[in-house]
Amino acid sequence: MLQLSTQQQQRLQQDLREKGFARIENILEQTAAQQLHQCLSELDYQLALFHNGAAKSVKDSDILALTPQEQQALLEDIHHYASRGVGFMYGRHSVDAHSPELLQSLYKDLNSEVVQSCFSHISEQQIVRTSAQATRFIAGQYLTRHNDVVEAEGRVYAYVLSLSKNWHPDWGGLLQFFEADGTPTHSYAPKFNSLVVFDVNKIHSVTYVAPFAKSPRLSVTGWFRTIA
């Protein structure tokens, strides 16, 4: 499913070494990309959020079961943490044995010997696992600044496989990189059938998705890891 030419691999390696991030376009066959877009559009997601000082995942039914007053209080608490640079709110689906067959196939592809050998060569480390989750950001959702370092998982590179169609940059949802002091540097707007790979030490965010965004920001994300 994934198609990385020798030239693309060389470009990835060079950009990651020089800048710490890179984007490759048309990473999937068009038919596969279209099918994955449809799959992610129809997928059931849990709401990932930071509430009451902890990361949580809740079902839509759990939110709907709350009274309007309880929903408002929950949102205010989530925004309280986000205002201090701590927090997130977006749809998440961990790829597992219960996921649609298409997502399971992509997961197997990401964990194939070919892909792992490619990123082992690029990183000069032994990649043994690639994790994967589907994500959906709709209006009002975001992911505040952070890095992706988790030593217990041996994360080396993060990736974002963008499957959003006709995304307008004014809608927000940018993958934004920062200096340590919070100064914005480079950003990527979602682009259908493109793959962004970046060093897990890079501070980044997903900027707030505007209320006037006409479609969800869909992607498959995860990490290339040295620990299974």
C-alpha positions in Angstrom: 0.0 0.0 0.0 2.8 2.4 0.9 5.1 3.5 -1.9 8.4 5.0 -1.0 10.8 5.4 -3.9 14.6 5.5 -3.4 14.5 9.2 -4.2 11.8 9.8 -1.5 13.8 7.8 1.1 16.9 9.9 0.4 14.9 13.1 0.6 13.3 11.9 3.9 16.7 11.1 5.4 18.2 14.4 4.3 15.3 16.6 5.6 15.1 14.7 8.9 18.8 15.1 9.5 18.8 18.8 8.5 15.4 20.0 9.8 13.9 17.3 11.9 10.8 17.0 9.8 9.8 16.2 6.2 6.8 15.7 4.0 6.3 13.2 1.1 3.3 13.6 -1.2 1.3 10.9 -3.0 2.6 8.3 -0.5 -0.3 5.8 -1.2 -1.8 4.6 -4.4 -4.7 6.9 -5.2 -7.3 4.1 -4.9 -6.0 3.1 -1.5 -5.9 6.7 -0.3 -9.6 7.2 -1.4 -10.6 4.1 0.4 -8.9 5.1 3.6 -10.5 8.5 3.4 -13.9 6.9 3.2 -13.0 4.4 6.0 -11.9 7.2 8.4 -15.0 9.3 7.5 -17.3 6.4 8.6 -15.2 5.3 11.6 -16.4 5.4 15.2 -14.1 7.5 17.4 -13.6 8.0 21.1 -13.1 11.6 22.3 -9.6 12.0 23.6 -9.4 14.9 26.1 -7.5 16.3 29.1 -9.9 16.8 32.0 -9.5 17.1 35.7 -5.7 16.9 35.4 -5.6 13.6 33.4 -5.7 12.3 29.9 -9.0 10.5 29.2 -10.9 8.8 26.3 -14.7 8.9 26.4 -17.5 7.6 24.2 -19.9 10.0 22.5 -22.7 8.3 24.4 -21.0 9.3 27.7 -21.0 12.9 26.6 -24.6 12.8 25.4 -25.6 11.2 28.8 -24.6 14.4 30.5 -27.0 17.3 31.2 -26.3 20.5 29.2 -25.0 22.1 32.4 -22.6 19.1 32.9 -21.4 19.3 29.3 -20.7 23.0 29.7 -18.8 22.4 32.9 -16.7 19.7 31.2 -15.9 22.0 28.3 -14.9 24.8 30.6 -12.5 22.5 32.5 -11.0 21.2 29.3 -10.5 24.8 28.1 -9.0 25.8 31.5 -6.2 23.4 31.0 -5.7 24.3 27.3 -5.5 28.0 28.2 -2.3 27.0 30.2 -0.8 25.1 27.3 -1.9 21.7 28.6 -4.5 19.7 26.8 -6.2 18.3 23.8 -9.6 17.4 22.4 -10.0 15.2 19.3 -11.4 11.9 18.0 -9.2 8.9 18.3 -9.4 5.2 17.2 -6.6 2.9 18.1 -6.0 0.4 15.3 -6.5 -3.1 16.6 -8.1 -6.5 15.7 -11.6 -4.9 15.9 -10.7 -2.1 13.4 -11.9 -2.2 9.8 -9.9 -4.5 7.6 -8.5 -1.6 5.6 -6.9 -0.1 8.7 -5.6 -3.4 9.8 -4.0 -3.8 6.3 -2.4 -0.4 6.6 -1.1 -1.3 10.1 0.5 -4.5 8.7 2.0 -2.5 5.9 3.5 0.0 8.4 5.0 -2.9 10.3 6.3 -4.7 7.2 10.0 -5.6 6.9 10.2 -3.2 4.0 8.9 -0.2 5.9 10.8 -0.9 9.1 14.0 -1.5 7.2 13.5 1.8 5.4 13.1 3.8 8.6 15.8 1.8 10.4 18.1 3.0 7.6 16.9 6.6 7.7 17.1 6.8 11.5 20.3 4.6 11.9 18.4 2.9 14.7 16.6 -0.5 14.7 12.9 0.1 14.2 10.9 -2.9 15.4 7.3 -1.5 15.6 5.1 1.1 14.1 2.1 2.1 16.1 -1.1 3.5 14.5 -4.2 5.3 15.4 -6.9 7.1 13.3 -7.6 10.7 14.3 -10.4 13.1 13.6 -10.3 16.8 14.5 -13.6 18.7 14.0 -14.5 22.3 14.7 -13.3 23.5 18.1 -10.8 20.7 18.6 -7.0 21.0 19.0 -3.8 19.6 20.4 -1.6 22.0 22.4 2.2 22.2 22.3 4.2 19.1 23.3 6.8 16.7 22.2 6.3 13.0 21.6 9.2 11.6 23.6 8.3 8.4 25.5 11.5 6.6 26.4 9.6 3.4 27.5 8.3 3.0 23.9 11.5 3.9 22.2 9.8 6.4 19.9 12.2 7.8 17.2 10.0 9.4 14.6 6.3 10.5 14.6 4.3 10.3 11.4 1.0 11.9 10.2 -0.6 10.3 7.1 -3.0 13.0 6.0 -6.3 11.8 4.5 -8.3 15.1 4.5 -9.6 16.3 1.2 -9.6 19.9 0.0 -8.5 21.3 3.3 -8.3 25.1 3.4 -5.5 26.4 5.6 -7.8 29.1 7.1 -9.7 26.2 8.7 -6.8 25.7 11.1 -5.7 22.2 12.0 -2.1 22.9 11.0 0.7 20.7 12.2 2.7 23.5 13.7 6.3 23.3 15.0 7.9 25.6 17.6 11.2 26.6 19.1 11.6 25.8 22.8 10.5 29.3 23.8 7.2 28.9 21.9 8.2 30.8 18.7 6.4 29.2 15.7 8.7 27.9 13.0 7.4 25.6 10.2 3.9 24.3 9.7 2.1 21.9 7.4 -1.6 22.3 6.4 -3.4 18.9 5.9 -2.8 17.7 2.4 -4.6 14.6 1.1 -2.4 11.5 0.6 0.8 13.0 2.1 3.0 11.7 4.9 4.8 14.0 7.4 7.5 12.4 9.5 9.3 14.3 12.3 11.7 13.8 15.2 9.8 13.1 18.4 11.9 15.8 20.1 10.3 18.4 18.0 7.8 20.6 19.9 4.6 20.7 17.9 0.8 21.2 18.1 -2.3 20.8 16.0 -3.8 24.3 15.8 -7.4 25.0 16.7 -9.9 23.9 14.0 -12.1 26.8 13.1 -15.9 26.8 13.6 -16.3 27.3 9.8 -14.3 24.2 8.8 -16.4 22.4 6.3 -15.0 18.9 6.9 -13.1 16.9 9.5 -9.3 16.7 9.7 -8.6 13.0 9.1 -5.3 11.2 9.5 -3.6 8.1 10.6 -0.8 8.9 13.1 1.7 7.0 15.2 5.4 6.4 15.9 8.3 4.4 14.5 9.7 2.7 17.6 12.8 0.8 18.8 10.8 -1.0 21.5 7.9 -3.3 20.7 
